[in-house]
Amino acid sequence: MELENRLVCCFASVFEDLTTEQIAQASVKTVPTWDSLAAVTLMTVVEQEFGVEINPLDLGDLNSYGAMKNYLEHRLNGRATQRSNP
C-alpha cells in the first residue's frame, strides 16, 4: 500500500488536475496532458522517489498508472531478492 500512496503522489505532482481516483485509472489515452514531456517528468519523479533508474527504452511501456505500479513492484521486489541473496 505504501508503494501505491507514493506513486499516487508522484502522479499528482506531474498531473496536478487529477483526483486520486483519476490517477488510479490514468493512462496516455485518458490524460490529455500526458505527452512526451510529462512522461519524462514522471519518470524522473518516480526515479527520485523510489531510488530506481528506469531504462528510457521502457518508458513507452509505462503508459499508465497500472503499468508503472507493476513495473515498480517487480523492480523493488527484485532488488529485495538480490539484497537477501548475496
TIPA-92688 format. One line per field, with one value per atom (N, C-alpha, C): z, y, x; residue in one letter. Coordinates in steps of 0.1 Angstrom, whole numbers. Atoms other than C-alpha are relative to their C-alpha. Layout:
BEGIN
zz	(Z; ...)
yy	(Y; ...)
xx	(X; ...)
r	(a; ...)
//
This chain:
BEGIN
zz	(0; 0; 0; 0; 7; -14; 14; -29; -7; 7; -42; 4; -5; -20; -5; 5; -30; -15; 15; -67; -3; 2; -64; 2; -3; -50; -12; 12; -80; -11; 11; -105; 3; -4; -85; -3; 2; -88; -15; 15; -126; -6; 5; -133; 11; -11; -108; 0; 1; -121; 3; -1; -115; 15; -13; -84; 2; -3; -66; -8; 8; -83; -15; 14; -117; -2; 1; -111; -1; 0; -104; -14; 13; -139; -11; 10; -156; -10; 11; -189; -11; 11; -220; -8; 7; -235; 7; -8; -206; 5; -6; -196; -12; 12; -224; 1; -2; -208; 1; -1; -208; -14; 12; -236; 3; -2; -240; 11; -11; -217; 14; -12; -190; 3; -3; -194; 5; -5; -189; 14; -13; -160; 10; -9; -144; 3; -1; -150; 10; -9; -132; 14; -13; -103; 7; -5; -99; 4; -3; -101; 13; -12; -74; 13; -11; -51; 4; -3; -54; 0; 1; -59; -10; 11; -91; -13; 13; -126; -10; 10; -153; -14; 14; -187; -9; 9; -212; -11; 10; -236; 6; -7; -210; 1; -2; -210; -8; 9; -239; 5; -6; -220; 13; -13; -188; -3; 5; -203; 8; -9; -174; 15; -14; -136; 3; -2; -136; -4; 6; -158; 9; -8; -137; 14; -13; -105; -1; 3; -119; -2; 3; -131; 13; -13; -97; 9; -8; -79; -3; 5; -100; 3; -3; -97; 14; -14; -60; 6; -5; -53; -4; 5; -75; 8; -7; -56; 14; -14; -22; -1; 1; -35; -2; 2; -47; 12; -12; -14; 10; -10; 6; -5; 5; -16; -5; 4; -16; -11)
yy	(-12; 0; 13; -11; 23; 4; -2; 19; 8; -7; 30; 14; -13; 60; 9; -8; 72; 2; -1; 65; 10; -10; 85; 14; -13; 114; 4; -3; 112; 4; -4; 113; 13; -12; 141; 12; -11; 162; 3; -2; 158; 4; -3; 158; 6; -7; 183; 1; -1; 184; -13; 13; 147; -3; 4; 134; -14; 13; 103; -11; 10; 82; 1; -2; 96; -5; 5; 88; -15; 15; 51; -5; 4; 50; 7; -8; 73; -8; 6; 64; 11; -9; 81; 3; -2; 76; 8; -6; 91; 14; -13; 121; 8; -8; 147; 7; -6; 163; -9; 10; 131; -1; 0; 139; -5; 5; 131; 7; -7; 158; -4; 5; 147; -14; 13; 111; 0; -1; 121; 6; -6; 143; -10; 11; 114; -10; 9; 91; 5; -6; 115; 0; -1; 120; -14; 14; 82; -5; 4; 76; 6; -7; 101; -5; 5; 89; -14; 14; 52; -4; 3; 53; -11; 10; 33; 8; -6; 40; -7; 6; 35; 1; 0; 25; 8; -7; 50; -8; 9; 21; -6; 5; 10; 11; -11; 44; -2; 1; 36; -10; 10; 6; 5; -6; 27; 11; -10; 44; 1; -1; 41; -2; 1; 42; -15; 14; 4; -6; 5; -3; 5; -6; 20; -8; 7; 3; -14; 14; -32; 0; -2; -21; 2; -3; -7; -13; 12; -38; -10; 10; -61; 5; -5; -38; 0; 0; -33; -13; 13; -69; -7; 6; -79; 5; -6; -55; -7; 6; -70; -14; 13; -105; 0; -1; -95; 3; -3; -80; -11; 11; -110; -12; 11; -134; 5; -6; -123; -8)
xx	(8; 0; 9; -9; 29; 5; -4; 41; -11; 11; 7; -2; 1; 5; 11; -12; 40; -2; 2; 32; -11; 11; -1; 6; -7; 20; 8; -8; 43; -8; 9; 15; -7; 6; -2; 9; -10; 30; 1; -1; 30; -13; 13; -7; -9; 5; -19; -16; 14; -55; -8; 6; -62; -3; 3; -80; 7; -6; -67; -7; 8; -95; 4; -4; -85; 14; -14; -48; 0; 1; -57; -3; 5; -72; 8; -7; -47; 8; -8; -31; 2; -3; -18; -13; 13; -53; -10; 10; -72; 4; -5; -50; 6; -5; -47; 13; -13; -17; 12; -11; 3; 7; -8; 27; 14; -14; 64; 7; -7; 75; -6; 5; 51; 5; -5; 63; 14; -14; 99; 0; 1; 90; -5; 5; 70; 11; -11; 99; 10; -10; 123; -5; 6; 99; 0; 1; 94; 14; -14; 132; 5; -5; 139; -8; 8; 110; 4; -2; 118; 15; -14; 156; 3; -2; 154; 4; -3; 167; -8; 9; 142; 7; -6; 156; -9; 8; 144; -7; 6; 136; -13; 12; 110; -11; 9; 93; -13; 11; 70; -10; 9; 55; -6; 5; 50; -10; 10; 19; -13; 12; -5; 5; -3; -6; 2; -2; -11; 13; -12; 18; 12; -11; 41; 0; 1; 28; 6; -5; 35; 15; -14; 69; 8; -7; 79; -1; 1; 66; 10; -10; 88; 14; -13; 118; 4; -3; 116; 0; 0; 108; 13; -13; 138; 11; -11; 160; 1; 0; 149; 5; -5; 156; 15; -14; 190; 7; -7; 199; 0; 0; 188; 8; -9; 208; 13; -13; 244; 7)
r	(m; m; m; e; e; e; l; l; l; e; e; e; n; n; n; r; r; r; l; l; l; v; v; v; c; c; c; c; c; c; f; f; f; a; a; a; s; s; s; v; v; v; f; f; f; e; e; e; d; d; d; l; l; l; t; t; t; t; t; t; e; e; e; q; q; q; i; i; i; a; a; a; q; q; q; a; a; a; s; s; s; v; v; v; k; k; k; t; t; t; v; v; v; p; p; p; t; t; t; w; w; w; d; d; d; s; s; s; l; l; l; a; a; a; a; a; a; v; v; v; t; t; t; l; l; l; m; m; m; t; t; t; v; v; v; v; v; v; e; e; e; q; q; q; e; e; e; f; f; f; g; g; g; v; v; v; e; e; e; i; i; i; n; n; n; p; p; p; l; l; l; d; d; d; l; l; l; g; g; g; d; d; d; l; l; l; n; n; n; s; s; s; y; y; y; g; g; g; a; a; a; m; m; m; k; k; k; n; n; n; y; y; y; l; l; l; e; e; e; h; h; h; r; r; r; l; l; l; n; n; n; g; g; g; r; r; r; a; a; a; t; t; t; q; q; q; r; r; r; s; s; s; n; n; n; p; p; p)
//
